Amino acid sequence: MKPFWEQPLATLDRAQWEALCDGCGKCCLHKIEDADTGELYATNVACRLLDRHEARCSDYRHRHAYVSECVRLSAGNVASIAWLPQTCAYRLRAAGEPLPDWHYLLSGSRESVHEAGESVRGWTVSEVTAGELENHMVDRIL
């Protein structure tokens, strides 16, 4: 039998679904959308709930109470969310792609996402102190 992370998203139970997250924190960064073209631009501004050192939500269970725009990902909507990071395990699996080698389910280490430079650790600011998003655009592919 295939490992759960190689199975279709719709077949995963809640624990498997949650375990698929690589812990990069990129989905918790604010993006700027060009009103004319719809193009998205990355910023280094993190949601106020993001623990920027751990690259994880500091109150994941209750995040929707504090951040109403935090999207509830599901097997049915992952493919339609354009701002998900290119390396997002949910996005990759929805497209039938494999997980990257640095994903902890393959490497065995939660640190491998950080060691590979694929997390937000070390280069973000909190939305609490950031100011205007336009001043925080970064030249990174998320």
Secondary structure by P-SEA (a helix, b strand, c coil): cccccccccccccaaaaaacccccccccbbbbbcccccbbbbbcccccccccccccccccccccccccccccccccccccccccccccaaaaaaaccccccccccccccccccccccccccccccccccccccccccccccc
